[in-house]
């Protein structure tokens, strides 16, 4: 992607591929942040608030989050 930015024309579809990768990585970042916050003693209310979620919704969305290494790759 970095090489394509300096060129006048990027490979077709490259921007969409990069955006999909970024979306996956940002989701992983949020998941890791939730795990770290829970380990630090944060409540589900504290975790949900920045995401616009209630405590119950945050628990439902992230309550089963576990750290996996290597992280799973997105499916096509």
C-alpha positions as CSV (number, residue, x, y, z in Angstrom):
1,X,0.0,0.0,0.0
2,X,2.8,2.4,0.9
3,X,4.4,1.9,-2.5
4,X,1.1,2.5,-4.3
5,X,0.5,5.9,-2.5
6,X,3.6,7.4,-4.3
7,X,2.4,6.2,-7.7
8,X,-0.2,7.9,-9.8
9,X,-2.3,4.8,-10.1
10,X,-2.6,2.1,-7.5
11,X,-3.5,-1.5,-8.4
12,X,-7.2,-2.0,-8.8
13,X,-8.8,-3.1,-5.5
14,X,-5.7,-2.3,-3.4
15,X,-7.5,0.4,-1.4
16,X,-10.4,-1.9,-0.5
17,X,-8.0,-4.7,0.5
18,X,-6.1,-2.2,2.8
19,X,-9.4,-1.0,4.3
20,X,-10.6,-4.5,5.0
21,X,-7.2,-5.3,6.6
22,X,-7.5,-2.1,8.7
23,X,-11.0,-3.0,9.8
24,X,-9.9,-6.4,10.9
25,X,-6.9,-5.0,12.8
26,X,-8.9,-2.3,14.5
27,X,-11.3,-4.9,15.7
28,X,-8.5,-6.9,17.1
29,X,-7.1,-3.8,18.8
30,X,-10.5,-3.2,20.5
31,X,-10.7,-6.9,21.6
32,X,-7.2,-6.7,23.1
33,X,-8.1,-3.4,24.8
34,X,-11.2,-5.0,26.3
35,X,-9.2,-8.0,27.6
36,X,-6.6,-5.6,29.1
37,X,-9.3,-3.4,30.7
38,X,-11.0,-6.4,32.2
39,X,-7.7,-7.7,33.6
40,X,-7.2,-4.2,35.1
41,X,-10.6,-4.4,36.8
42,X,-12.7,-2.2,34.5
43,X,-16.5,-2.8,34.7
44,X,-18.6,-3.6,31.7
45,X,-20.1,-0.1,32.0
46,X,-16.6,1.5,31.7
47,X,-15.8,-0.7,28.7
48,X,-19.1,-0.2,26.9
49,X,-19.3,3.6,27.3
50,X,-16.6,4.6,24.7
51,X,-18.3,2.2,22.2
52,X,-21.8,3.5,22.8
53,X,-22.8,0.3,24.5
54,X,-24.6,-0.4,27.7
55,X,-22.9,-2.7,30.2
56,X,-25.1,-5.6,29.1
57,X,-24.4,-5.0,25.5
58,X,-20.6,-4.8,26.1
59,X,-20.7,-8.0,28.1
60,X,-22.7,-9.7,25.3
61,X,-20.3,-8.5,22.6
62,X,-16.9,-8.9,24.4
63,X,-17.6,-11.2,27.3
64,X,-16.1,-14.3,25.7
65,X,-13.1,-12.4,24.3
66,X,-9.9,-14.3,24.9
67,X,-6.3,-13.6,23.7
68,X,-5.4,-16.0,20.9
69,X,-1.9,-16.1,19.4
70,X,-1.5,-15.8,16.5
71,X,-4.8,-14.0,16.0
72,X,-7.2,-15.6,13.6
73,X,-7.1,-14.3,10.0
74,X,-10.2,-12.9,8.4
75,X,-12.2,-15.2,6.2
76,X,-12.9,-14.1,2.6
